Amino acid sequence: MKLVTDVTHCDDLMKALEGFREDAPLIQRWGTALAGRLGGGARLLVAGNGGSAAQAQHLTAELVGRYREDRPAFSALALHADTSSTTAIANDYGVQEIFARQVAAHGRDGDVLMLLSTSGASANLLVAAEEAHRLGMTVWALTGPAPNPLQAAADEALCVEAATGATVQELHLVTVHMLCEAFDQAVAQRDRERCAAGRKRQRRWTASGEDAV
């Protein structure tokens, strides 16, 4: 008997992608803003649970390493990746504190905290958002359908309207890649502007020297 492949998952993804395209300007703005922040010495902290933790670590890997073209490394930490810290904090303070405690340790005024959750209701992410705001950090969230608690707790949120958590996570990965692309574009543009400014200063210096002679 010939088996028929179920393409419902693909259909759900295509349907969700139609609405997701409207979030492209927000992702572009986030990437540009993040390039400015990290280029100025700030850092990005990222957290999620389960599959969202994998997405969070994917993002930090692209920023510390590279996305496509070679460029300088930037500071980005996936908070779940420090297993000794997370397990110690869970044991001593409770699971709800595993990210907030690390935000308190690593976060500074001007840093960015990005939180990923398909449900938008993870208690440990909500507590982390509260701690980040206490420190003066900016909080961005990637969630599933709105409204949800994490959307309300963040400064800005991209809420994926999809039928399943799997589809939400897939579009979170698309977001990660689009964010990195926007980030790299902004870094490259900043470098071009700095080079142009340097050449302009050099021309002024040369002209001034010639005039002096």
C-alpha positions as CSV (number, residue, x, y, z in Angstrom):
1,M,0.0,0.0,0.0
2,K,1.3,3.4,-1.0
3,L,1.6,5.9,1.9
4,V,0.4,9.4,1.4
5,T,2.5,12.1,2.9
6,D,0.6,14.4,5.2
7,V,1.4,18.0,4.2
8,T,-0.8,19.6,6.8
9,H,2.3,20.9,8.7
10,C,3.5,22.6,5.5
11,D,0.1,24.1,4.9
12,D,0.0,25.5,8.5
13,L,3.5,27.0,8.0
14,M,2.6,28.7,4.8
15,K,-0.6,30.1,6.3
16,A,1.3,31.5,9.3
17,L,4.0,32.9,7.0
18,E,1.5,35.1,5.2
19,G,0.8,37.1,8.4
20,F,4.4,36.9,9.6
21,R,5.6,38.9,6.6
22,E,4.0,41.9,8.2
23,D,6.5,41.8,11.0
24,A,9.5,42.3,8.7
25,P,9.8,46.0,9.5
26,L,9.9,45.3,13.3
27,I,12.6,42.7,12.8
28,Q,14.6,45.1,10.6
29,R,14.3,47.8,13.3
30,W,15.4,45.3,16.0
31,G,18.4,44.3,14.0
32,T,19.5,47.9,13.4
33,A,19.0,48.9,17.0
34,L,20.9,45.8,18.2
35,A,23.8,46.6,16.0
36,G,23.9,50.1,17.6
37,R,23.7,48.8,21.1
38,L,26.2,46.0,20.8
39,G,28.5,48.1,18.7
40,G,28.5,50.6,21.5
41,G,29.6,48.0,24.1
42,A,26.2,46.7,25.3
43,R,25.4,43.0,25.3
44,L,22.5,40.8,24.4
45,L,21.1,38.2,26.8
46,V,18.8,35.6,25.4
47,A,16.6,32.9,27.1
48,G,14.0,30.3,26.4
49,N,12.9,26.8,27.5
50,G,13.0,23.6,25.5
51,G,13.0,24.2,21.8
52,S,13.0,27.9,22.4
53,A,16.3,27.5,24.3
54,A,17.7,26.0,21.1
55,Q,16.5,29.0,19.1
56,A,18.0,31.4,21.7
57,Q,21.4,29.6,21.4
58,H,21.2,29.7,17.6
59,L,20.9,33.5,17.8
60,T,23.8,34.0,20.1
61,A,26.0,31.7,18.0
62,E,25.3,33.8,14.9
63,L,26.3,37.0,16.7
64,V,29.4,35.8,18.5
65,G,30.4,33.8,15.4
66,R,29.0,35.1,12.2
67,Y,25.9,34.9,10.1
68,R,27.1,35.1,6.5
69,E,30.0,37.4,6.0
70,D,33.0,37.8,8.3
71,R,32.7,40.6,10.8
72,P,33.8,41.4,14.4
73,A,32.4,39.3,17.3
74,F,29.7,40.8,19.4
75,S,28.6,40.0,23.0
76,A,25.6,37.7,23.2
77,L,24.9,35.1,25.9
78,A,22.3,32.3,25.9
79,L,21.4,32.1,29.6
80,H,20.2,28.4,29.6
81,A,23.6,27.3,28.2
82,D,25.4,27.6,31.5
83,T,24.0,24.3,32.9
84,S,25.9,24.6,36.2
85,S,24.4,28.0,36.9
86,T,20.9,27.0,35.9
87,T,20.8,23.8,37.9
88,A,22.4,25.5,41.0
89,I,19.9,28.4,40.8
90,A,17.0,26.0,40.3
91,N,18.1,24.0,43.3
92,D,18.7,26.9,45.6
93,Y,16.1,29.5,44.5
94,G,13.6,27.6,42.4
95,V,13.1,27.1,38.7
96,Q,11.3,30.4,38.2
97,E,14.6,32.2,39.1
98,I,17.0,30.5,36.7
99,F,17.1,33.3,34.2
100,A,16.4,36.3,36.5
101,R,19.4,35.4,38.7
102,Q,21.6,35.4,35.6
103,V,20.1,38.6,34.3
104,A,20.9,40.2,37.7
105,A,24.5,39.0,37.4
106,H,25.2,39.8,33.7
107,G,22.7,42.5,32.7
108,R,23.5,46.2,32.7
109,D,21.6,49.4,31.9
110,G,21.4,49.6,28.1
111,D,21.7,45.9,27.5
112,V,19.0,43.9,25.7
113,L,17.2,40.8,26.9
114,M,15.4,38.7,24.3
115,L,12.9,36.1,25.6
116,L,11.5,33.3,23.4
117,S,8.4,31.4,24.3
118,T,5.7,29.6,22.2
119,S,3.1,30.1,24.9
120,G,4.2,33.5,26.2
121,A,3.4,32.3,29.7
122,S,6.7,30.8,31.0
123,A,7.1,31.9,34.6
124,N,10.9,32.0,34.5
125,L,10.8,34.3,31.5
126,L,8.3,36.7,33.1
127,V,10.5,37.0,36.2
128,A,13.5,37.6,34.0
129,A,11.7,40.4,32.2
130,E,10.9,42.0,35.5
131,E,14.5,41.9,36.7
132,A,15.7,43.2,33.3
133,H,13.5,46.3,33.6
134,R,14.7,46.9,37.2
135,L,18.2,47.1,35.7
136,G,17.3,49.5,32.9
137,M,17.5,46.8,30.2
138,T,15.3,46.7,27.1
139,V,13.2,43.5,26.8
140,W,12.1,42.0,23.5
141,A,10.0,38.9,23.2
142,L,9.2,36.3,20.6
143,T,6.0,34.5,21.4
144,G,3.1,32.6,20.0
145,P,-0.3,34.1,19.5
146,A,-1.3,37.3,21.2
147,P,-2.3,38.3,23.8
148,N,-0.1,36.6,26.3
149,P,1.7,37.6,29.5
150,L,5.2,37.8,28.0
151,Q,4.0,40.2,25.3
152,A,2.6,42.4,28.1
153,A,5.8,42.2,30.1
154,A,8.1,43.1,27.2
155,D,8.9,46.5,25.8
156,E,8.2,45.1,22.3
157,A,7.0,41.7,21.1
158,L,6.7,39.8,17.9
159,C,3.8,37.4,18.3
160,V,3.5,34.6,15.8
161,E,-0.1,33.7,14.9
162,A,0.1,29.9,14.2
163,A,-2.0,26.8,14.9
164,T,0.8,24.9,16.7
165,G,3.8,25.5,18.8
166,A,6.0,23.8,16.2
167,T,5.0,26.3,13.6
168,V,5.6,29.2,16.0
169,Q,9.2,27.8,16.7
170,E,9.8,27.5,13.0
171,L,8.9,31.2,12.4
172,H,11.0,32.1,15.4
173,L,14.0,30.6,13.6
174,V,13.1,32.7,10.5
175,T,13.0,35.7,12.8
176,V,16.5,34.9,14.1
177,H,17.9,34.7,10.6
178,M,16.2,37.9,9.5
179,L,17.4,39.7,12.6
180,C,20.9,38.6,12.0
181,E,20.7,39.8,8.4
182,A,19.4,43.2,9.5
183,F,22.1,43.3,12.2
184,D,24.9,42.6,9.7
185,Q,23.5,45.2,7.2
186,A,23.6,47.8,10.0
187,V,27.1,46.9,11.0
188,A,28.3,47.1,7.4
189,Q,26.6,50.4,6.9
190,R,28.2,51.8,10.1
191,D,31.6,50.6,8.9
192,R,31.1,52.3,5.5
193,E,30.1,55.5,7.1
194,R,33.2,55.4,9.4
195,C,35.4,54.8,6.4
196,A,33.9,57.7,4.5
197,A,34.2,60.0,7.5
198,G,37.9,58.9,7.9
199,R,38.6,59.6,4.2
200,K,36.9,63.0,4.6
201,R,39.1,63.9,7.6
202,Q,42.2,62.8,5.7
203,R,41.3,65.0,2.7
204,R,40.8,68.0,5.0
205,W,44.1,67.3,6.8
206,T,45.9,67.0,3.5
207,A,44.3,70.1,2.1
208,S,45.2,72.0,5.3
209,G,48.8,70.8,5.1
210,E,49.1,71.9,1.5
211,D,47.7,75.3,2.3
212,A,50.2,75.6,5.1
213,V,53.1,75.0,2.7
